[in-house]
Amino acid sequence: MEALVNRGVHLSSTIFEVGDWVKFKRTVTTPTYGWQGARPKSVGFVQSVLDRENLVVSFCSGEVRVLANEVVKVIPLDRGQHVQLKEDVKEPRFGWRGQSRDSIGTVLCVDDDGILRVGFPGASRGWKADPSEMERVEEFKVGEWVRIRPTLTSAKHGLGSVTPGSIGIVYCIRPDSSLLIELSYLPNPWHCEPEEVEHVAPFRIGDRVCVKRSVAEPRYAWGGETHHSVGRISEIENDGLLIIDIPNRPIPWQADPSDMEKVEDFKVGDWVRVKASVSSPKYGWEDITRNSIGIIHSLEEDGDMGIAFCFRSKPFSCSVTDVEKVPPFEIGQEIHVMPSVTQPRLGWSNESPASVGKIVRIDMDGALNVRVTGRQSLWKVSPGDAERLSGFEVGDWVRSKPSLGTRPSYDWNSVGKESLAVVHSVQDSGYLELACCFRKGKWITHYTDVEKVPSFKVGQYVRFRTGLVEPRWGWRGAQPDSRGVITSIHADGEVRVAFFGLPGLWRGDPVDLEIEQMFGVGEWVRLKENADNWKSVGPGSVGVVQGIGYEGDVWDRNTHVGFCGEQERWVGPTSHLKRVEKLLVGQKVRVKQNVKQPRFGWSGHTHAGIGTISAIDADGKLRIYTPAGSKAWMLDPSEVDLVEEEELHIGDWVKVRASVSTPTHQWGEVNHLSLGVVHRMEDDNLWVAFCFTERLWLCKACEMERVRPFQVGDKVRIRDGLVSPRWGWGMETHASKGQVTGVDANGKLRIKFRWREGRPWIGDPADIVLDEN
């Protein structure tokens, strides 16, 4: 208005009506009738119009008489709008009531006296607020993708021909914070309020998409496509219309974004199951059910995939649009058969519904090899029949997961996100009953909301946590730098500490304390890089702890370490040491390549020599077994590497050893050049998948050796001397060079050769070598 006046444009005087929201003009320093309890920034609404010049306005402070030329209209806050406190408000008129500055609330109503009632998540009653202190939340930006709320039945500015659930793009934000949304099927932008739409993940060029199963007929006609058709977005119009390239379709297809969904980015090895929204997979169900869980073994360019299920001998074929990822099972997890399963796919194997075991191995087809306490043999369980247990036991120490953020976790908020609790009981439903040292009674939380933390133990040295302002029950004679020893721990986690120089035992909350790094006598340690050289000892040297230092009865925070070759003990700060794995008698070791001359000499050996530890001195000196009559060989533990027996694992790429003339179970189609992948293991037997065999090939573990696997991105060429690739040359020659774009679980390679369009070349890994150039 002021800008218009400055340019010589004069508008007719504003006509005020009852209900209009107003505030004082910035040019008003002293109102004609005084402030009457109001403030310069107060916002209220017209209660009555006395005449053209005089108004009665209701502010939070009460009714105020003002002149019409002293106030200006403002955009009102309406019920249902999202609001938050303005940044420049230091202290709200009606106090905080537990809300923080960045809390977002919803306007519930506006009282007759101009006071707003704002609702916040978790609050039982509406919070009183002065409208001059609140502002609408800027939730959206121009260009963002939004969805019209599917539950919307009516809109403030009218729905017109708009369908709830439609996806569009924010075209404009108006001064009153309302939005103009572009939709692909409307000629003009649609006017709406921010509360009537919600954020949605945007589509991007290059995304792979398909039509949602819930959409029977897309807004733009099919044109030969089906729900199994997968395309890639090549272009996106300003209104969100998607232009999609579909393989084997001569021209692009266009689609409304609300009809489409992104296809997950699958890779070989992902764990999957059929989506709940799929009535029938592309090629039928066969012996698969909705509960079946398998592992992807192959991915085709046209969107088809092959999935291995442990109860099938051949992969199950379907479309990428049929399945969804599931969390993978992992070695070490505890499982049992789901209560709803009466007959497991792979049988009970002398187990029962009450059996609980730990996964020790997972086959390539997803079969879980489970160790049940007291059983010699492993129990094979289909992943679709298995249910993970919480993994928590009574007595475990836990805290709320940091990833939960501000999301309430049952009663955890009343305890504090950083607090420690102790598991009191474990329920079958996956819920844990927790106890805490400063809270009466127990409370319930789900095991997915918490994580284990190391528990304190009697005898550990502790200090106060860095940055602690005050312990839960006060200092009570202790100091921030006090050190002590834990003497007892209660079932709810409460600890009792004997602090040096403090009489009696000190009661504490474990979250206020942290472990003081200590090393026990006999532990093996290495000097860190920040340690100084001492005699022949320096950073990287390995020794054995001999004791800890004291000044009187107080630990002086030093540790005594014995290093081999030195008569005196090293004495220094514990912070200069770190634990290392202790070497044991019977282990095999070799001298590190970077050691030119061992401390105690070679004794006739070289870097290639592997020795067996026959004895270990108290200072860590290794005595290596040597034949009778030869010179004794001694080594410093910091000079050696442990030589571990190389064991094969599921998923390793292997080939038959050159020294094996005929495998125990015969060759079949396999030869010395063949490369395969270990799919199953039992005792000393291996089942290996080769890309040219339908059945797994049985052999002995000692007959195979590990080889480097091919990986996506490898630069490769065809092997020299190859007469004919397993599946033909196609357009390639020995001069062809390409890059691996896909690797199936049986080793089959998909290669994109240079200057070639169309589908990748399919090859046997035995026919391919890395391109060293």
Secondary structure as UniProt FT lines:
FT   HELIX           2..6
FT   TURN            7..8
FT   TURN            18..19
FT   STRAND          21..24
FT   TURN            26..27
FT   TURN            32..33
FT   TURN            36..37
FT   TURN            40..41
FT   STRAND          43..49
FT   STRAND          54..59
FT   TURN            60..61
FT   STRAND          62..67
FT   HELIX           68..70
FT   STRAND          71..73
FT   TURN            79..80
FT   STRAND          82..85
FT   TURN            87..88
FT   TURN            93..94
FT   TURN            97..98
FT   TURN            101..102
FT   STRAND          105..110
FT   TURN            112..113
FT   STRAND          116..119
FT   TURN            121..122
FT   STRAND          127..129
FT   HELIX           131..133
FT   STRAND          134..136
FT   TURN            142..143
FT   STRAND          145..148
FT   TURN            150..151
FT   TURN            156..157
FT   TURN            160..161
FT   TURN            164..165
FT   STRAND          167..173
FT   TURN            175..176
FT   STRAND          179..182
FT   TURN            184..185
FT   STRAND          190..192
FT   HELIX           194..196
FT   STRAND          197..199
FT   TURN            205..206
FT   STRAND          208..211
FT   TURN            213..214
FT   TURN            227..228
FT   STRAND          231..236
FT   TURN            238..239
FT   STRAND          242..245
FT   TURN            247..248
FT   STRAND          253..255
FT   HELIX           257..259
FT   STRAND          260..262
FT   TURN            268..269
FT   STRAND          271..274
FT   TURN            276..277
FT   TURN            282..283
FT   TURN            286..287
FT   TURN            290..291
FT   STRAND          294..299
FT   TURN            301..302
FT   STRAND          304..308
FT   TURN            310..311
FT   STRAND          316..319
FT   HELIX           320..322
FT   STRAND          323..325
FT   TURN            331..332
FT   STRAND          334..337
FT   TURN            339..340
FT   TURN            345..346
FT   TURN            349..350
FT   TURN            353..354
FT   STRAND          357..362
FT   TURN            364..365
FT   STRAND          368..372
FT   TURN            373..374
FT   STRAND          379..381
FT   HELIX           383..385
FT   STRAND          386..388
FT   TURN            394..395
FT   STRAND          397..400
FT   HELIX           402..404
FT   TURN            405..406
FT   TURN            410..411
FT   HELIX           412..415
FT   TURN            417..418
FT   STRAND          421..426
FT   TURN            428..429
FT   STRAND          431..435
FT   TURN            437..438
FT   STRAND          443..446
FT   HELIX           447..449
FT   STRAND          450..453
FT   TURN            458..459
FT   STRAND          461..464
FT   TURN            466..467
FT   TURN            472..473
FT   TURN            476..477
FT   TURN            480..481
FT   STRAND          483..489
FT   TURN            491..492
FT   STRAND          495..499
FT   TURN            500..501
FT   STRAND          506..508
FT   HELIX           510..512
FT   STRAND          513..515
FT   TURN            521..522
FT   STRAND          524..527
FT   TURN            529..530
FT   TURN            535..536
FT   TURN            539..540
FT   STRAND          542..551
FT   TURN            552..553
FT   STRAND          554..562
FT   TURN            564..565
FT   STRAND          570..573
FT   HELIX           574..576
FT   STRAND          577..579
FT   TURN            585..586
FT   STRAND          588..591
FT   TURN            593..594
FT   TURN            599..600
FT   TURN            603..604
FT   TURN            607..608
FT   STRAND          611..616
FT   TURN            618..619
FT   STRAND          622..624
FT   TURN            628..629
FT   STRAND          633..635
FT   HELIX           637..639
FT   STRAND          640..643
FT   TURN            650..651
FT   STRAND          653..656
FT   TURN            658..659
FT   TURN            664..665
FT   TURN            668..669
FT   TURN            672..673
FT   STRAND          676..682
FT   TURN            683..684
FT   STRAND          685..689
FT   TURN            691..692
FT   STRAND          697..700
FT   HELIX           701..703
FT   STRAND          704..706
FT   TURN            712..713
FT   STRAND          715..718
FT   TURN            720..721
FT   TURN            726..727
FT   TURN            730..731
FT   TURN            734..735
FT   STRAND          737..743
FT   TURN            745..746
FT   STRAND          749..753
FT   TURN            754..755
FT   STRAND          761..763
FT   HELIX           765..767
FT   STRAND          768..770
//
